[in-house]
Amino acid sequence: MNEILAIAGGTWRRILRMRAVYFLILCVMVLIASAINYDVLSLDHHKDLMIDFSLVLNTLAVVLIVISVTFEIPVELREGVASTLLSKPLGRTHYLVGKALGTSITGLIISAIIIAGFFIIFNFAFGERISMAMLQSHVLVALSVIPMSAMAVFFSVIIPEMITPIVTAIAIWFAFSTSALANVKILYGGILPALDLYNFKSFAVYGEKINWDYIGLSILWGLAFSTFALSLASLIFRQKDIK
């Protein structure tokens, strides 16, 4: 357990020390705030537009954090950064779980910062309190980092380094589009996780509360999928010859 926490801590500290992360957050805040200027173009629906902006941009920020781990794992393996841990019986499993946990923690922290920033901007722009539907929708966006992190770690193990980020990004896009792809059997056969379960933009816009039981089940589903993906990645990883 100590090894997992050490790897997770190293992962989230490394990402949060990067200046680019805070520049990303600043850009997201500016784009969210810019929605207030679209009152005429959006036919006075700029409030709805700001809510939608915040959810979409928060999702993109989380996706970028998740994809960053697909660069980090191959580099560490190539440079032998975790060679001592990987030589232990459960070292490779601990390494993968630590990476997924660290990435999830990072995504949750950054998502929380964006959510807090959006709430402040929204209250300042419209003088209204944040509705429960908005809070719940943003919480679901933040929680989507759990299964996405497991996906990124899984692809980092089974796919060549050069194309891992691209494949991960495509897989995440497909996973967010499962409701639209479900009828196209040649493209989607139920293999990818249904990240669309975390998409409740319309609820946030129209103020429809989400059942908290659903959010709890979404957390359990994300943890169950992550356990499966990381277990499968661990089985494959153990067979690899790492120099």
C-alpha positions in Angstrom: 0.0 0.0 0.0 2.9 2.4 0.8 4.3 1.8 -2.7 0.9 2.7 -4.3 0.5 5.9 -2.3 4.1 6.9 -3.1 3.6 6.5 -6.8 0.2 8.2 -6.6 1.7 11.1 -4.7 4.6 11.5 -7.1 2.2 11.5 -10.0 -0.2 14.2 -8.7 2.6 16.4 -7.3 4.5 16.3 -10.7 1.4 17.4 -12.6 0.3 20.1 -10.1 3.9 21.6 -10.2 3.5 22.2 -14.0 2.8 25.9 -14.9 0.9 24.7 -17.9 -1.8 23.3 -15.7 -2.6 26.6 -14.1 -2.5 28.3 -17.5 -5.0 25.7 -18.7 -7.2 26.5 -15.7 -6.9 30.3 -16.4 -7.9 29.8 -20.0 -10.9 27.7 -18.9 -12.0 30.5 -16.5 -11.7 33.1 -19.2 -13.7 31.1 -21.7 -16.4 30.4 -19.1 -16.6 34.1 -18.2 -16.8 35.1 -21.9 -20.2 33.5 -22.2 -21.7 36.5 -20.5 -21.0 38.5 -23.7 -23.1 36.2 -25.9 -26.5 37.4 -24.6 -27.5 38.7 -28.1 -26.0 36.0 -30.2 -27.5 33.3 -28.0 -30.9 35.0 -27.9 -30.6 35.7 -24.2 -29.6 32.1 -23.4 -26.1 33.2 -22.3 -26.7 31.7 -18.8 -27.4 28.3 -20.3 -24.3 28.8 -22.5 -22.1 29.5 -19.5 -23.3 26.4 -17.7 -22.7 24.3 -20.9 -19.2 25.9 -21.3 -18.2 25.0 -17.8 -19.2 21.4 -18.1 -17.6 20.9 -21.6 -14.4 22.7 -20.7 -14.2 20.9 -17.3 -14.5 17.6 -19.2 -11.8 18.6 -21.6 -9.4 19.6 -18.8 -9.9 16.2 -17.1 -9.3 14.4 -20.4 -6.0 16.3 -20.9 -4.9 15.4 -17.4 -5.7 11.7 -18.1 -3.9 11.7 -21.4 -0.8 13.1 -19.7 -0.3 9.7 -17.9 0.0 8.0 -21.3 3.2 10.0 -21.9 4.5 9.5 -18.4 4.3 5.7 -18.0 6.3 4.8 -21.2 9.0 7.4 -20.3 9.4 6.0 -16.7 9.6 2.5 -18.0 12.1 3.3 -20.6 14.3 5.3 -18.2 14.0 2.7 -15.4 12.6 5.2 -12.9 10.5 2.5 -11.2 12.8 -0.5 -11.8 13.2 -1.3 -8.0 9.5 -1.5 -7.5 8.8 -3.4 -10.7 11.2 -6.2 -9.6 8.9 -7.0 -6.6 6.2 -9.7 -6.9 3.4 -7.3 -6.8 5.4 -4.3 -7.9 4.0 -4.0 -11.4 0.4 -4.1 -10.1 1.2 -1.5 -7.4 2.8 0.7 -10.1 -0.3 0.7 -12.3 -2.7 1.2 -9.5 -0.6 4.1 -8.2 -0.5 5.8 -11.6 -4.3 5.4 -11.9 -4.9 6.7 -8.4 -2.5 9.6 -8.8 -4.1 10.7 -12.1 -7.6 10.4 -10.6 -6.6 12.6 -7.6 -5.0 15.2 -10.0 -8.1 15.2 -12.1 -10.4 15.6 -9.1 -8.3 18.5 -7.7 -8.2 20.4 -11.0 -11.9 19.7 -11.7 -12.7 21.0 -8.2 -10.8 24.2 -8.9 -12.7 24.8 -12.2 -16.0 24.0 -10.5 -15.3 26.6 -7.7 -14.2 29.1 -10.3 -17.4 28.6 -12.3 -19.6 29.0 -9.3 -17.9 32.3 -8.4 -18.2 33.6 -12.0 -21.8 32.5 -12.3 -22.9 34.1 -9.0 -21.1 37.3 -9.9 -22.5 37.4 -13.5 -26.2 36.6 -12.6 -26.5 37.1 -8.9 -28.0 33.7 -8.5 -27.2 30.8 -6.2 -25.9 27.6 -7.7 -28.7 25.0 -8.2 -28.3 21.5 -6.9 -28.6 20.2 -10.5 -25.6 22.3 -11.5 -23.6 21.0 -8.6 -24.5 17.4 -9.3 -23.7 17.6 -13.0 -20.3 19.1 -12.2 -19.6 16.4 -9.6 -20.3 13.7 -12.2 -17.9 15.3 -14.6 -15.2 15.2 -11.9 -16.0 11.6 -11.1 -15.6 10.5 -14.7 -11.8 10.8 -14.2 -11.8 7.5 -12.3 -12.7 5.2 -15.2 -10.8 7.4 -17.7 -7.6 7.1 -15.7 -7.9 3.3 -15.7 -8.4 3.4 -19.5 -5.3 5.5 -19.9 -3.2 3.2 -17.8 -4.5 0.1 -19.6 -3.7 1.5 -23.1 -0.3 2.6 -21.9 0.5 -1.1 -21.2 -0.9 -2.7 -24.3 -0.3 -0.2 -27.0 3.0 1.1 -28.5 4.2 4.4 -27.0 3.9 6.5 -30.1 0.2 6.0 -30.5 -1.0 5.5 -27.0 -2.2 9.2 -26.4 -4.1 9.1 -29.7 -5.8 5.8 -29.1 -6.7 6.9 -25.5 -8.2 10.1 -26.8 -10.3 8.2 -29.4 -11.4 5.6 -26.9 -12.5 8.3 -24.5 -14.4 10.1 -27.3 -16.2 6.8 -28.2 -16.9 6.1 -24.6 -18.6 9.4 -24.2 -20.7 8.7 -27.3 -22.0 5.2 -26.4 -25.6 6.3 -26.4 -25.3 7.6 -30.0 -23.2 4.6 -31.1 -25.3 1.9 -29.4 -27.4 1.4 -32.6 -24.4 1.1 -34.8 -23.3 -2.5 -33.9 -20.3 -2.5 -36.3 -18.8 0.4 -34.3 -19.9 -0.4 -30.8 -20.5 -3.8 -29.2 -20.6 -2.9 -25.5 -16.9 -3.2 -25.0 -16.1 0.4 -24.1 -17.2 1.9 -20.8 -20.3 4.1 -21.1 -18.8 7.4 -19.9 -22.0 9.0 -21.2 -23.4 7.9 -17.7 -21.5 11.0 -16.4 -23.0 13.4 -18.9 -25.9 15.4 -17.5 -25.5 18.8 -19.2 -29.2 19.2 -19.9 -30.1 18.5 -16.3 -27.7 21.4 -15.2 -29.2 23.8 -17.8 -32.9 23.0 -17.0 -32.4 22.6 -13.2 -33.5 19.0 -13.0 -32.1 17.4 -9.9 -30.3 14.1 -10.3 -31.0 11.3 -7.8 -28.1 10.9 -5.4 -28.5 7.1 -5.6 -27.6 7.4 -9.3 -24.4 9.3 -8.4 -23.5 6.7 -5.9 -24.1 3.9 -8.4 -22.0 5.9 -11.0 -19.1 5.9 -8.4 -19.5 2.1 -7.9 -19.6 1.5 -11.6 -16.4 3.6 -12.1 -14.6 1.8 -9.4 -15.7 -1.6 -10.7 -14.6 -0.8 -14.3 -11.3 0.6 -13.0 -10.7 -2.6 -11.1 -11.4 -4.7 -14.1 -9.2 -2.6 -16.5 -6.3 -2.4 -14.1 -6.5 -6.1 -13.3 -6.4 -6.9 -17.0 -3.5 -4.4 -17.5 -1.6 -6.0 -14.7 -1.9 -9.5 -16.2 -0.5 -8.2 -19.5 2.1 -6.0 -17.8 3.5 -9.0 -15.9 4.3 -10.8 -19.2 6.3 -7.8 -20.5 10.1 -7.8 -20.5 11.2 -4.5 -19.1 14.8 -3.6 -19.2 
